[in-house]
């Protein structure tokens, strides 16, 4: 199946599922689209199982779309930049210590705690999953997905503090998760040893390199945009093109320099968001145009992404033991998320004054998404990969459908409980 055919089918499915959700389901857009896509995929599988149709065309579509490559080397950079460029940096700056702590130490704790708990429990049940692969699964499933969280928190009145901290954590922990994932997969393949020095060098290169590259490219783009504004040019389309080049070229350059591409795009987006307010009032029409431009890109890519998530079930190895493992992983991961949030916050309170956050809401708002699936699919073929991919998919679907649809009620219940104390 050629690239244009894949693009055409995906856009058509996205439009149809969006229509169905808007008219009938009336769910949050991304969740409704994914539910419609998942239902259609299951219908195709069931029909094929009973001999009422062929599923090869649908499988060919999903295979040709190459979800992990499309997500990690294409969509992710645009989605992260779009999300970061709309964030109020003053709100993030107010809680920067808490955000940095959760996105780094919290991610590391979640990765290793999830991996160890899954390895230990599965071992008790006779499931042979090597510890290193359990840790890789921990790195895959621990980050909360900025793409999902940013959309949902626009609908939920969670309060400035919680919204700022969760938004900041979700923007940065994707980049941290990718670094940990690459490190652990290199260990599994024998390319890297887990010495403190090697790990430190790896993180320093990926994180600091991505940070510096993001600032440099953000500053360069800002100067170019400012030059257009100062000269009094209309320039809206040119500015939009500059931001497009920043994201696509910046991600490619980060890959070439072997630094964190996701972090580069997040930092560049935050840099421009900060500088945007320093531009003269004559640039208001450019700000409005570029803001609308990126909002459309964000919404369309989000919709396509969730269609792809729903379609991925067509290529999964749906063996019963794997399904049981995936269902069992849900409470284990929820427990690990709670501990990884609570422990850093408890430690941090001894060092500095931090906001009073609900561990329950911080845990329940930890929704996983496309990044986790893409990382799982990028693993080399093995029996461990098949298990990890299906477990990841089950956890992501549960997270989006159950946590995503109940988050608003959970926030209301928690606020009511706190008001009574």
N, C-alpha and C positions, 0 to 999 in steps of 0.2 A: 504494500500500500504506500503510495507516494505521499510526500509531505503535504501537498496542497489538499489531497483527499482527506488526510487526517485532520487538517485545520478546518476544512469545510464541515466535516461530520461533527467535530467537537463544538464548533460554534453553533451549528444547527441544534444539537442536543442541548446546549446551554440555553439557547433561546426558548426551546420548547419547555424545558424543566423550569426555567424562570417564570414562564407564563403560567404553568400549572401551579406553581407555588403562590404566585401573586393572586390568582383567581380562586384556587381551591384550598390549598394548605394554609396559606397566610402565616407561615412561620418566618423567623428571621431568614433573610434571603439565602445566605450561605448554607444554613442548616437545611432549609427546605429543598434547595437544589441538590444537596448531597443525598437527602432521603429519597427524592424522586429518582436520582441516578442509581442508587443502591437497589431500590425496588425494581427498577427496570432490569438491572443486571441479574437479580435473583429470579425474575420472571423468565429471562432468557435461559438461565441455567436449568430451571425446573422444566421448562418446555422442551429443552434439548434432552434432558434426562428421560422424559417420557416419550421421546421420539417425535415431537411435534415441530421440530425445527432444528437448524444447525447453528452452532455457536461459534464456528470457526471465524466468521467475518468479524464478530465482536472481539474475539481474542486477538485477531490480527490488528484490529484498531488499537487496542490497549497496548499491545506489544510495540507497534510502530510509534505510538506516542512517547514511549521510553520515559516513563514518569520520573525516575530518579535523575536522569540526565537533564530533562526539561526543567524540573524543579530546582535542582542545585546549580545548574549552569545557565539558567535563564530567568525563570519566574521569580525566584527567591530574591535576587538583587533588586528587581523592580518593586516587589511587594514591601521589602524592608525599607527601601528608600522612601516609598510613598507613605508608609506608616510613620517613619521618623520625621519626615518633613512637615507633618501636621501636628507634631507634639509641641506643647508649651514647655520650653526648656527651663523656664523659671520654676515650674512645678517639679520637674525632675531634679533640678539643682537643689531644691529644698530638702529632698530625701536621697541625695546622691550616695551618701554612705550606706544607707540601708539597701538601696538598689544594687550598688557594687558588691556588697556582701552577699546578697541573695543570688546574684547572677554568677558569682564565682565560687565562693565556698559552699553556698547552698547547692549549686549544680554539682560540685564534686562530691559532696555528701550524698546527694540523691543518686548519683551514678553508682557509687560504690555500695551504698546501702541497698539500693534496688537490686543490683547484681548479686550481692551476697545473699540477700533474703530469697531471691528467686532460685539461685543455685542450691541453697540449703533445703528449701521446701521441696523443690523438684527432686532433689536427691533422696529425701525421705519417701517420696512417692515412686521411686525407682526410675525417674526420668534422667537419662544420661545427657546432661548439658554441661560441658566443660566450663570451669569458672571464668576463663577469659571471655568466652562467648556470652556468659551471663552478664559480665561487666559491660561488654559491648551493647547488649540489650539495654542495660541501665543507662548508658550514654545516649542511646537512640530515643528512649521513651521519657527521659527526665525533663527535657526542656519544654516549657509551655510555649505554645505557638502564638507568635505576635500577630500573625494574619488573622487568626480566629479571635483572639482576646481583644484586639483593638476594635473589631467590628461589634462584638458583644457588649463591651463596656460603653459604647456610645448609646446603647439602649437601656443600660442598667444604671440606676441612680445609686452608685456604690460609695459616693463621697470622694472628695478631692484626694485625700490621703491614700486610700486604697487604690483608686484608679491610677494615680501617678506611679505608685510603687509597682503595681502589677504590670503597667504599661512599660515602665523602664526595664523591669526584670525580663519581660518577654522579648524586648528588642535586643537585649544584649546576650541572653542565655542561649539563643540559637547559635551565635558565633562561638560561644564557649563550648557548647555541645559538639559542634562540628570539629573543633580542635581536639577534644577528648576522644571523640569517635575515631578520628584519623590516627591518633596516638595508639589507641587500643588495638585497632585493626593492624597497624604496623607491628605491634607486639605479637599478635596472633599469627602473623605471617613470618615472624622471626626477623623482621627488618630493624626492630628497635628493642632495646632493653629498658626495663623499668628502673633505671637509676635516677636519683634525685637530680643530678646535673643534667642528664639528657632531657628529662621532663621539663626542667626549668628553662633550658635553651629552646626547646620546642615551643613552650608557651610564650616565651619572650619574643621569639621571631614572629609567631602567628599574631599574637595580640598587639604587641607594641608596633609591629610592622603595619598591621591593618589600621591601627589608630593613627599613626603618622601619615599613612597614605591617604586615609579618609580626610584628614585635616588639610593636607596639601591640595588634594583635588577639589575639595570644597572651597578652599580659599581661591584657587585659580578660577573656578567657575564663577564665584562671587565677583571677582575683579572684572571678568568678562561681562557679566550681567550689568554691573555698575557702570561700566564704560558705555554700554548701550543706553542706559538711563540718562547719564550725564549729557550725552550728545543729543538728547531729546528725541531719540528715534522711537517709532512705534514698537518695533522689536519683539512683540509677544511671541510670535512663532519662532524667532531666533532663540529667545530665552528658553522656550520649551525644548528646542533641539539641543541646546547646551546641556540641559538637565538630562535629556535622554543619553547624550554622549557620555556624560559624567557617570551614569549608572552602568551602561553596557561596557564602555571602555574601562571604567574603574574596576569593575569586577574582573574583566579579562586581564588587566594589568596586575591585579592582586594575585591572580592565578599564576601569571608569568613570574612574578617576584616571589611566589610561594609564601604569601602572607594571607591572612583571613579576608576573603572576599566579602562575606556577610558583614563583618565588622567595618570594613571599608565603606560599604554602602550606608550602614546605619550612622556612622560618624559624619559622613558627607551630608546626609540628610539633616542631621541635627545641627550641623554647622550652618547650613543654608537657612534652616528654620530660625536660628538665632540672629543671623545677619539680615534676614528679611525685614525685621522691624527697624533696622537702621537705615533702610532705604528711604529716599525722599517721598513725600506724598504724591509726587507726579508719577510714581511707579505703581500706584494703586491698581490701575487697569491691567498692568502686566502681572502683578501678584494674583489678581482675581482670575485672569486667563490661565496662568500656569497652575494655580491651585485647582481649578476645574479640570484642567487637562490631566493632572495626576490622579484626581479623584476618579475620573472615568477609567483610566488605566487600572487603578487599584480595584475598582468594582468588577470590571470585565475579567481581569486575571483571577480574582477571587472566585468568581462564578465558574470559570473554566477549571480551576484547581479542584473545586468541590465536585464537579462532574467527574473528573478523573479519579478522585478518591472513591466515589461510588462505583465506578467501572472497574477498579482494580480487583474487586472480588472475583472477576471472571478468570483471572490468571493465578489465583491462589491455590495452594495445595490443601484442600479442605478435608484433611484426615481427622478422624474423631479425636485421637489423643492430642493433636495439635490444637483443636478447638477447645478442649478441656483445659489445656495449659493456658490458652489465651484468656479464658474466663477466670481461671484461678489467678492470673497475673493482675487482674483489675484491683482486688483488695490489697494485694501486696504492694502495688505501685502507689495506691492511695495512702497507705501507711507510710511508705518511704517518703512521699511528698510532704506529709504532715511533719515527720521528724526533721526532714531537711530544711523546712521553713522554721519550725519552732526552735531547733537547736541553735542555728546562727543568730536568731533574734534574742534568745536568752543570753548567749555569750556577748552579743553586741550591747545589751543593756548594762553590762558591767563596765563598758568602756565609754559610752556616750548615751545621751538621752535620745530615744527613738520613739516614733509613734506607737500607740497601743493598737496592735493589729490582731484580728481574730485568726487563730490558726485554722479554724474550720473553713472560713471564707477564703483564706489564702490557699488552702488545699483544694477546695472545690472549684476555685477559679483557675486552677492549673490545668487548662485544657490543651490537649495535644492535637497535632494536625499534620499537614502535608510534609513538613520537614522530617518528622519521625519516619513516615512511610518511605520517603525518598532515601533516607539514610539506610534503612533496612534493605531496600531493593538494590542498593549499591554494593552490598556484600557479595563476595565471590560465591559461586555455586557450591553448596555443600548441604548436608542434611541439617546442620545447625542453622543455615540460612533460611531454609524452608520453615522451620519452627519459629525463628525470630520474626520473619516477615508476617506470618499469620498472627502471632501473638501481638505484634505491633498494630496490625490492622484492626484486630478486635478491640484493643485498648483505645485506639484513636476513634473508632466508630462509637464506642460507649461514651468516650469523653465528649465528643461533639454533640451527640444526640441527647444523652442523659444529663451530663453536667451543663452543657450549653443551654438546654431548654429549661433547666430548673435553677439556673444561676440567679435569675432575677428574684424568684421566690425565696431562695436561700439567703440572699442579701436582705430582703425585707424581714424575714424571720430573725436573722441575726441582729438587725437594727432594733427590732421590737424587743428582743431579749435584753439587749444592752440598755435600752431605755427604761426597763423595769428594775434595773439594778441601781 
